[in-house]
């Protein structure tokens, strides 16, 4: 139980830290958020929980492939936010990400990468 509490508090602190830094500096906040900190924490948690190396490696491998279709959302969100406001921009960004993921998974499958 103490490990689980440490796990939750560390992960929550990271998200809070990023949002606080982003309030003060757009660029530095984005830089920290773009680092694979959550993925690294997840790899640490899997390792500390004695998960097999294959599970840890698969997590890193699939994370790479799942990040690629999220990129269009980061490009389109700022324009959507200016035109339609926060909630509509978020909703459209989610739809764009889902569509991008579906298309990317279809193309990736042709190259032997099974994402679904």
C-alpha positions as CSV (number, residue, x, y, z in Angstrom):
1,X,0.0,0.0,0.0
2,X,2.8,2.6,0.7
3,X,4.2,1.9,-2.8
4,X,0.8,2.6,-4.4
5,X,0.5,5.9,-2.5
6,X,4.0,6.9,-3.6
7,X,3.1,6.0,-7.1
8,X,0.0,8.1,-7.1
9,X,1.6,11.1,-5.4
10,X,4.6,11.1,-7.7
11,X,2.5,10.9,-10.8
12,X,0.1,13.6,-9.6
13,X,2.9,15.8,-8.6
14,X,4.4,15.6,-12.1
15,X,1.1,16.7,-13.7
16,X,0.7,19.6,-11.2
17,X,4.4,20.7,-11.7
18,X,3.9,20.8,-15.5
19,X,0.7,22.8,-15.2
20,X,2.3,25.3,-12.7
21,X,5.3,25.8,-15.0
22,X,3.1,26.2,-18.0
23,X,1.3,29.1,-16.2
24,X,4.6,31.0,-16.0
25,X,6.2,30.0,-19.3
26,X,4.3,28.6,-22.3
27,X,7.5,27.3,-23.9
28,X,9.1,25.8,-20.8
29,X,5.8,24.2,-19.8
30,X,5.4,22.7,-23.2
31,X,9.0,21.5,-23.2
32,X,8.5,19.7,-19.9
33,X,5.1,18.3,-21.1
34,X,6.6,17.0,-24.3
35,X,9.3,15.0,-22.5
36,X,8.3,11.4,-22.1
37,X,8.1,11.8,-18.3
38,X,4.8,9.9,-17.9
39,X,6.2,7.1,-20.1
40,X,9.4,7.0,-18.1
41,X,7.4,6.9,-14.8
42,X,5.3,4.1,-16.2
43,X,8.5,2.1,-17.2
44,X,9.8,2.7,-13.7
45,X,6.5,1.6,-12.1
46,X,6.4,-1.6,-14.2
47,X,10.0,-2.3,-13.4
48,X,9.6,-1.8,-9.6
49,X,6.4,-4.0,-9.8
50,X,8.6,-6.7,-11.2
51,X,6.9,-7.0,-14.6
52,X,8.6,-9.0,-17.2
53,X,11.1,-7.3,-19.5
54,X,8.9,-8.1,-22.5
55,X,6.0,-6.2,-21.0
56,X,8.2,-3.2,-20.3
57,X,9.7,-3.3,-23.8
58,X,6.3,-3.7,-25.4
59,X,5.0,-0.6,-23.5
60,X,7.9,1.5,-24.8
61,X,7.4,0.1,-28.3
62,X,3.7,0.7,-28.5
63,X,4.0,4.1,-26.9
64,X,6.1,5.2,-29.9
65,X,3.5,4.1,-32.4
66,X,0.6,5.6,-30.4
67,X,2.2,9.0,-30.1
68,X,2.5,9.5,-33.9
69,X,-1.2,9.9,-34.6
70,X,-1.6,12.4,-31.8
71,X,0.6,14.9,-33.6
72,X,-2.1,16.5,-35.9
73,X,-4.1,17.4,-32.8
74,X,-1.2,19.6,-31.4
75,X,-1.0,21.4,-34.7
76,X,-4.8,22.0,-35.1
77,X,-5.8,22.7,-31.5
78,X,-4.5,26.3,-31.3
79,X,-6.5,27.3,-34.4
80,X,-9.6,25.6,-33.2
81,X,-9.2,27.2,-29.8
82,X,-9.1,30.7,-31.3
83,X,-12.1,30.0,-33.6
84,X,-14.5,27.9,-31.5
85,X,-13.4,28.2,-27.8
86,X,-12.0,25.6,-25.4
87,X,-14.6,22.9,-25.3
88,X,-15.3,22.7,-29.0
89,X,-11.6,22.7,-29.7
90,X,-11.1,19.8,-27.2
91,X,-14.0,17.9,-28.8
92,X,-12.7,18.4,-32.3
93,X,-9.2,17.5,-31.2
94,X,-10.4,14.3,-29.7
95,X,-12.2,13.4,-33.0
96,X,-9.2,14.3,-35.0
97,X,-7.0,12.1,-32.8
98,X,-9.4,9.2,-33.1
99,X,-9.6,9.5,-36.9
100,X,-5.8,9.9,-37.2
101,X,-5.3,6.9,-35.0
102,X,-7.7,4.8,-37.1
103,X,-6.0,5.8,-40.3
104,X,-2.5,5.4,-38.9
105,X,-3.4,1.9,-37.5
106,X,-4.7,0.9,-40.9
107,X,-1.5,2.1,-42.6
108,X,0.8,0.7,-39.9
109,X,-0.8,-2.8,-40.3
110,X,0.3,-2.9,-43.9
111,X,3.9,-2.6,-42.5
112,X,3.5,-5.3,-39.9
113,X,2.7,-3.1,-36.9
114,X,-0.6,-4.2,-35.3
115,X,-1.9,-1.5,-33.1
116,X,-5.5,-2.7,-32.6
